[in-house]
Every structure is written in C-alpha cells, then in structure tokens.
C-alpha cells in the first residue's frame, strides 16, 4: 500500500503536512480493507490509517518512538495500491 499526496500527519507536537510514499506490511493493509468492507466510518478508517502509518513511519516497527500517539487529519488525497 502506498500513500499518495500530502495529508497532515504527525504526533501532537509536530503535526505537519507530509508526503509519504511507503509500503505498509500486509497485516496493516488488511485491517484497512477489512474495515472498509464492513462499512466503517471515515473516522474509523482514519484511525486505522494513523495507527498503521505511525507504526511504520514514526515507530519503525517498534524500534523507536514507543507510546507515540499519531493523528491523521486534514487529508488532501490518499491513494492505496495493492
């Protein structure tokens, strides 16, 4: 899964517009697609995306930024590819 254009993404002290192009591990992508199939709200999908992207981008798979809360707001465009 790759994100497309900028969205405001960050932790509380440093939320800013970021352009991310990265691959999410399959289990993170599956959570998003499963939630979408069950008609999850946009907010729920954003919460899953924030948690997943935070794990990969900020926490680096558990190697840093332990316990960091991540927000995913002001989305201009997001694109997901398989």
GROMACS elastic network, one bead per residue, 0.5 to 0.9 nm:
[ bonds ]
;  ai    aj funct       b0    kb
    1    21     6  0.87527   500
    1    22     6  0.71118   500
    1    23     6  0.50146   500
    1    24     6  0.54525   500
    1    25     6  0.80050   500
    1    26     6  0.81643   500
    1    29     6  0.65579   500
    1    79     6  0.82424   500
    1    80     6  0.51265   500
    1    82     6  0.54945   500
    2    20     6  0.77402   500
    2    21     6  0.53284   500
    2    22     6  0.51163   500
    2    23     6  0.53364   500
    2    24     6  0.72188   500
    2    78     6  0.85255   500
    2    79     6  0.65704   500
    2    80     6  0.52242   500
    2    81     6  0.57765   500
    2    82     6  0.81106   500
    3     6     6  0.84426   500
    3    19     6  0.79171   500
    3    20     6  0.57423   500
    3    21     6  0.52237   500
    3    22     6  0.66008   500
    3    23     6  0.81685   500
    3    77     6  0.84349   500
    3    78     6  0.54385   500
    3    79     6  0.50646   500
    3    80     6  0.57770   500
    3    81     6  0.81064   500
    4     7     6  0.88954   500
    4    19     6  0.71957   500
    4    20     6  0.67712   500
    4    21     6  0.65231   500
    4    77     6  0.63897   500
    4    80     6  0.73178   500
    5    18     6  0.81925   500
    5    19     6  0.56388   500
    5    20     6  0.72780   500
    5    21     6  0.85430   500
    5    75     6  0.86732   500
    5    76     6  0.69034   500
    5    77     6  0.52344   500
    5    78     6  0.60143   500
    5    79     6  0.75697   500
    6     9     6  0.85050   500
    6    17     6  0.57997   500
    6    18     6  0.51495   500
    6    20     6  0.70734   500
    6    75     6  0.70307   500
    6    76     6  0.61591   500
    6    77     6  0.64903   500
    6    78     6  0.76509   500
    7    16     6  0.79942   500
    7    17     6  0.52969   500
    7    18     6  0.59288   500
    7    19     6  0.69762   500
    7    20     6  0.86421   500
    7    72     6  0.72000   500
    7    73     6  0.66445   500
    7    74     6  0.57993   500
    7    76     6  0.55154   500
    7    77     6  0.67925   500
    7    78     6  0.76577   500
    8    15     6  0.61811   500
    8    18     6  0.61825   500
    8    19     6  0.89128   500
    8    71     6  0.81117   500
    8    72     6  0.61075   500
    8    73     6  0.52997   500
    8    74     6  0.53701   500
    8    75     6  0.62876   500
    8    76     6  0.83661   500
    9    14     6  0.85134   500
    9    15     6  0.54323   500
    9    16     6  0.58060   500
    9    17     6  0.61084   500
    9    18     6  0.63313   500
    9    50     6  0.77886   500
    9    54     6  0.88394   500
    9    70     6  0.74021   500
    9    71     6  0.58819   500
    9    73     6  0.63672   500
    9    74     6  0.82366   500
    9    75     6  0.85169   500
   10    13     6  0.78871   500
   10    14     6  0.57156   500
   10    16     6  0.62013   500
   10    17     6  0.82496   500
   10    18     6  0.83992   500
   10    50     6  0.87040   500
   10    54     6  0.80457   500
   10    58     6  0.84464   500
   10    69     6  0.85345   500
   10    70     6  0.56052   500
   10    71     6  0.57028   500
   10    72     6  0.69086   500
   10    73     6  0.88700   500
   11    14     6  0.54675   500
   11    15     6  0.54683   500
   11    16     6  0.88555   500
   11    54     6  0.87471   500
   11    58     6  0.88799   500
   11    68     6  0.69677   500
   11    69     6  0.59218   500
   11    71     6  0.60599   500
   11    72     6  0.89108   500
   12    15     6  0.59770   500
   12    68     6  0.89788   500
   12    69     6  0.73629   500
   12    70     6  0.71495   500
   12    71     6  0.73845   500
   15    18     6  0.88544   500
   15    70     6  0.86670   500
   15    71     6  0.76151   500
   15    72     6  0.86230   500
   15    73     6  0.88858   500
   17    74     6  0.85190   500
   17    75     6  0.89787   500
   20    57     6  0.87677   500
   22    53     6  0.88813   500
   22    56     6  0.85562   500
   22    57     6  0.82996   500
   23    26     6  0.87574   500
   23    56     6  0.84976   500
   24    27     6  0.80495   500
   24    28     6  0.61663   500
   24    29     6  0.62276   500
   24    52     6  0.74635   500
   24    53     6  0.73451   500
   24    56     6  0.68967   500
   25    28     6  0.56295   500
   25    29     6  0.66171   500
   25    30     6  0.88224   500
   25    52     6  0.88672   500
   25    56     6  0.82837   500
   26    29     6  0.51013   500
   26    30     6  0.59687   500
   26    31     6  0.86680   500
   27    30     6  0.50514   500
   27    31     6  0.63880   500
   28    31     6  0.52627   500
   28    32     6  0.67639   500
   28    33     6  0.89913   500
   28    48     6  0.82660   500
   28    49     6  0.82784   500
   28    51     6  0.88871   500
   28    52     6  0.57530   500
   28    53     6  0.85569   500
   29    32     6  0.52726   500
   29    33     6  0.63499   500
   29    34     6  0.85856   500
   29    49     6  0.86651   500
   29    52     6  0.81026   500
   29    80     6  0.89117   500
   29    82     6  0.87910   500
   30    33     6  0.51105   500
   30    34     6  0.58681   500
   30    35     6  0.83975   500
   31    34     6  0.51814   500
   31    35     6  0.60976   500
   31    36     6  0.85599   500
   31    48     6  0.73386   500
   31    49     6  0.89533   500
   31    52     6  0.88950   500
   32    35     6  0.52064   500
   32    36     6  0.61479   500
   32    37     6  0.86720   500
   32    45     6  0.64427   500
   32    48     6  0.64719   500
   32    49     6  0.70382   500
   32    52     6  0.89577   500
   33    36     6  0.50170   500
   33    37     6  0.61679   500
   33    38     6  0.87452   500
   34    37     6  0.51446   500
   34    38     6  0.64508   500
   34    39     6  0.89277   500
   34    40     6  0.88497   500
   35    38     6  0.52025   500
   35    39     6  0.65146   500
   35    40     6  0.52909   500
   35    41     6  0.85597   500
   35    44     6  0.80383   500
   35    45     6  0.68928   500
   35    48     6  0.86493   500
   36    39     6  0.51694   500
   36    40     6  0.54482   500
   36    41     6  0.81298   500
   36    42     6  0.88327   500
   36    45     6  0.72239   500
   37    40     6  0.74792   500
   39    42     6  0.89442   500
   40    43     6  0.80907   500
   40    44     6  0.60593   500
   40    45     6  0.65419   500
   41    44     6  0.51654   500
   41    45     6  0.63634   500
   41    46     6  0.86615   500
   42    45     6  0.50663   500
   42    46     6  0.61391   500
   42    47     6  0.86003   500
   43    47     6  0.61382   500
   43    48     6  0.86752   500
   44    47     6  0.50140   500
   44    48     6  0.62999   500
   44    49     6  0.85954   500
   45    48     6  0.51387   500
   45    49     6  0.61049   500
   45    50     6  0.85507   500
   46    50     6  0.59692   500
   46    51     6  0.84879   500
   46    71     6  0.84375   500
   46    72     6  0.62586   500
   46    73     6  0.78002   500
   47    50     6  0.51065   500
   47    51     6  0.61576   500
   47    52     6  0.85241   500
   47    70     6  0.88626   500
   47    71     6  0.75977   500
   47    72     6  0.72252   500
   48    51     6  0.51627   500
   48    52     6  0.60240   500
   48    53     6  0.84334   500
   49    52     6  0.50881   500
   49    53     6  0.58200   500
   49    54     6  0.80862   500
   49    72     6  0.73341   500
   50    53     6  0.52607   500
   50    54     6  0.56791   500
   50    55     6  0.83514   500
   50    69     6  0.89100   500
   50    70     6  0.59035   500
   50    71     6  0.57035   500
   50    72     6  0.51579   500
   50    73     6  0.88545   500
   51    54     6  0.51018   500
   51    55     6  0.61533   500
   51    56     6  0.88067   500
   51    69     6  0.81686   500
   51    70     6  0.66113   500
   51    71     6  0.81028   500
   51    72     6  0.87546   500
   52    55     6  0.51878   500
   52    56     6  0.64621   500
   52    57     6  0.85308   500
   53    56     6  0.51458   500
   53    57     6  0.55949   500
   53    58     6  0.76086   500
   53    59     6  0.89316   500
   53    70     6  0.85606   500
   53    72     6  0.89322   500
   54    57     6  0.52321   500
   54    58     6  0.50461   500
   54    59     6  0.61435   500
   54    60     6  0.80946   500
   54    68     6  0.81407   500
   54    69     6  0.80320   500
   54    70     6  0.59307   500
   54    71     6  0.84216   500
   55    58     6  0.60250   500
   55    60     6  0.59515   500
   55    61     6  0.55719   500
   55    62     6  0.70051   500
   56    59     6  0.60063   500
   56    61     6  0.55293   500
   56    62     6  0.84391   500
   57    60     6  0.56858   500
   57    61     6  0.82312   500
   58    61     6  0.84135   500
   58    64     6  0.73311   500
   58    65     6  0.65175   500
   58    68     6  0.81554   500
   58    70     6  0.85877   500
   59    62     6  0.52548   500
   59    63     6  0.60947   500
   59    66     6  0.64883   500
   59    67     6  0.86421   500
   59    68     6  0.76426   500
   60    63     6  0.54231   500
   60    64     6  0.61529   500
   60    65     6  0.80980   500
   61    64     6  0.78077   500
   62    65     6  0.75614   500
   62    66     6  0.66971   500
   63    66     6  0.77502   500
   65    68     6  0.56377   500
   72    75     6  0.73291   500
   75    78     6  0.71281   500
